[in-house]
């Protein structure tokens, strides 16, 4: 059970941001650009690639790893805002840039994706070794939240442990998770604003593939890539074949976190809006979330996708970051870690 002091306060959306797209865009453009004393480290991965991580100075508190969303990175305002809230709560933030998301192409054919959990296991193992006497938490945002819940479920009861090792954190938070990847991709393809969001993501995704075109020329049809107009099309052409899936449907079935929720045993806070424009309401696995005593679902009527903006337009507040820091501060303070 989640301790009462860790549960988030009720969310009250801003009166000027009741539309889900306004919430989503306000969350992107109104979050402040936090100037923080961040240092970057490069960690070599077991397969000969690398991951770039951003760290704040160690103040001796519990450590919290932050996972960004699709085509995000640790410099995004929502990540830096989470850094700030965690630091104010006495926690030590660490931000992971997924492969090719730190500003430099990665070295291998494989890419990061919504179901790729081996890098998370590698990083958590390194953090356990580096901070052996500290409690360890994780925040996953959007795609990062899907990766996190899949990771927790894979290593929970009822699942065969994956080949890639990795310890469990002591607590977790997810924000705006696309639990059903197929439903989310199809929703974005058929709605007007969804196509706007899709264009934004594809411009970045396709650009990264072109940066690696010499490496990928024999694996990706670059002429067909120029004609891709949907995330499903991109996943069929690029994500699936580069990461061992038959096609987009196989990738979506294997990687959607909704199918792993039953096995989660880590205390987890799930912050989710019913009006999230990246996930149709019927695809939200509310029953599975509520039936698992290790998960506390904070389901709001409004909030959009990684929005959750409240307060005045000139002085906005961000409920998700504050609720995440509150939850982790309380739960990690009572954790006994096993390195």
N, C-alpha and C positions, 0 to 999 in steps of 0.2 A: 504494500500500500504506500502511496505517496503521502508524506507528512503534510498536514494542513498548512503550515507556514510556507511551504514550497509552492503551493498552488497559486496561479496568477490571479490578480484582481480582475473584475469584470472589464471587458473591453468596451469603450464608448467611442465609436468612430466620430471623426470630425463632421460637423453638420454640413460642411461644404464638400465633403468627399464620401457621399453615400453610394455613388456608382462604383462598381468593382474596377472599371478601367481607370477612373480617376484615382482610386486608392492605389492601384498598381503603379501608375505613372508618378503619383505624388511620392510614393515610397522610393522610387528611383531618383527623382530630381530634387526632393526636399531634404533628404538626409544630408547632414553636414559633412563637409570634407574635413575629417579629423586629422590634425597634425600630431602624430605620435612618434615616440622614439623607437622606431621599428628597425630591426637588423635582419638581414637575409642570410640564410644558410642553404647550401646545396648538398643534398644527400644522394649518394650513388645508390641505385637500386640493385637488387640481386641479379637482374637480367641485363645489366649493362646500360641502363638508362639513368635518368636523374629526376629528382623532385626538388623544387625550391620552396622553402618554408620561411615565413616571416614570424619573428619573435619579438616580444617586448621584454624589457629587463626583468630578470627573475626577482620577485619580491618574497618568495618563500611559500606562497599559497598553493592551493590545488591548481592543477594544470588543465586547461580547456583547449582542445583542438577544434578549429572551425573549418567546415567544408563548404565551399561556395557552390553556386548554381551553374547552370548551363552557360558556357562561355563567359563565366565570371573569373575573378581572381581576387587575391587578398587586398588589392587596392580599392575595390569597390566600396562605396560608402556604407552599404549594409554590413560589410565585414568589419570595416574600421569602426563603425558605430557599435558593433558587438564587442570589438576589442576594448573600446572605451568603457562600456557598461560593465564588462567583466573585470576590468582593472579597478573600477570604482567599487566593486563588490569584494575586492581583495583576492581575486583570482588571477592566474597567469595565462594570458591568451597566446595561442600558437596558431598561425594560419597556414593551411596547406594549399598550395597551388597544384591542381591536378596537372597531369602531363600536358605539356604544350600550352599551359595557361598562364605562365609567368612572364610571357613576353618573348620567349625563345622556343623554337620548335624542338620537340623531343627527338631522340635518336632512333627510336624503334618504329616499326610499322604500326604497332598497336596504338590505340588511342584511349583516352579516358572515356567512360560512358556511364550510363545510369545504373549499371549493375556491376561495375568493376570494383571489387572490394579488396583485392590483394594489396594494392598500394596503401589502403587504409590500415590493413593489418600490419604491414611493414612499419608504417609510421608510428602506430600505437605501440608496437614492440620496442622501437627505438626510444619512445618517450618513457615507457616503463623502465627501461634500462637507465635512462638519464636521470629520472626522478623516482627512484625506487621506493621512497617513503611518502610519496604524495598521492592523494586521490586524483583521479583522472576522469575528465568529462569530455563530451563531444557535442558540438552543435552542428547540425546539417541543414543547409538552406536549399530548398527546391530540389534540384538533382542531387545535391549533397545530402539532403535528408533521405532521399530514396536509397542512396548508397549506404547510408548509416543504418537504416532499418533493415535492409537486406543483410548487411554484415551482422547485425545483432541476431537476426533470425537464423542465419546460417550456423551460428555458433551456439544457438539455444537448444532447448529440448525438442526432440522429434526430428532433427535434421542430422544427416551425416556430415560431420565436420569437413569443411573444404580442404583441398590439398594445401592451399596457402595458409600458413599459420598466422596467428595474431591473437593478442589478449583481448578480453572484454573490458570496456571502460566501466567505471563505477556509476555513471549516470549519463543520460543523453537527452538532447532536445532536438526536435525537428520543427521546421517552419515551412509551411506551404509545400507539402510533398505531392508530387504527381504519382500517386499510388498505383494507378493503372496507366501504363505508358501508352498503350494503344488507344485507349479512350481519350487521353490527353492530346495525343498527336492528331487524332481525327477531329477533335473539337477545334483545335487551332486551324486546321485546314478548311473547315466549313464556315467559320465566322469571320466577319469583316475585320474586326480588331485582331482576331487570331492570325489572320494573314499578315497584318502589320507586324505583330510580334515575330512571326515566322521569318519574315524578310530580314528582320534585325538579327536573328540568330544565324540564319543561313549565310548572310554576308560575312560573318566572322568565321563560321565553320568552313565554308568553301575557301576563304582566304588562307586558312591554316593548311588545308590540303594542298593548295597551290604552292605554298612555301616548301612543301616536302615532295613536290611532284617528281623530282628525279628519283627519290627513294620509292615512290608509290606508282610510278608510271606503268609497271607491269601488273598492278593490283587494282587500280581504279581507272575507269573509263573517264578521262578528263573532259571529253566532248560531251558525254552524257551528263557529267556533273554540272556543266554550264546550263543545262535545261531543267535542273532540279528546282522545284518550287514548293516543296513541302518537307517537313521533318521526316515523314515516313519515307519519302523518296530518297532523302539523304541517308537515312539509316539502312535502306535496302542496298544502296549503291556503295556506301562507305563503311558505316559503323559495323554492320553485320559481317561482311567478309573479312574485314581487318581484325576482328576480334572473335572469330570462331563460331559465328552463328550462320545458319542457312540463309536467313532473310530477316526482314524487319519483324515479322510476326514471331519468329523464334526468339529474337532478341527481346522483344517486349514481354513475351510469356516468361522467359527465364529471369528477367531483370526487374519486373514490377514488384515493389516491396509489399504490396497487398497480400501476396502469397506466402510471406514469411512472418507475418505479424503474430501468429499463434505461438511461435517459438521464442519470442522475445522475452528474456528474463531480467534484463537490465532496467532499473527505474528510468522511465522515459516520459518526458513531457512532449505532447504533440500539439502544436499550435496550428490551427487550420481554419480557414474561412469557408463557409458554405457557398459564397459567391465567387470563389476562385475561378478566374476565367481560363485557367490552364487545366482544369479538371472538371468534367461534368458532375453535377451533384450525385446522380445515381452511381457513379464509379467510386465514390468515397466509401471505404470499407468501415463504416461506422460501427457495425455490430462487432466485427473482429477487434476493433480498437477498444470498444467498451467492455468486451468480454475478457480481456487480458488484464489481470490485476496489476501487472508491472507497468502498464501504460496509463497515463492520465491524459485524456483527450480534452483539450480546451477548444471547443468548436464554437466559432462566432458566426453570427448572421452575415456580417460584413467584414471587409478587410482586404479583399482582392488577393493578388499574388504577391507575397512579400511586401505588402503594404502596411496594414495595421497602424495607420496614421490616426492620431487623435490630437486634440487641442486646436489652437488658432492657426491660421495659415502662416502668419509671420513667426509663430513660436510653436511649431509642431512637436509632438511627442511620439515616441515609437515604442508601442506596447510590446512588440515581439522581443526586442533586445532586452528591455527592462525585465520582462517576465522570465526570459531565459537565464539572465544573470541571477535573479532572485532564486529560481528553482535550483540552479547548480550550487549557489552559495550554501543553501540549506542542506541539500542532499549530500554534497561532497564533504561538508563539515562533519557529517555523521558516518562517513564511509571508512571501513577498514580495508585497506588495499592489500592484495596478494600479488607481489611482483611476478 
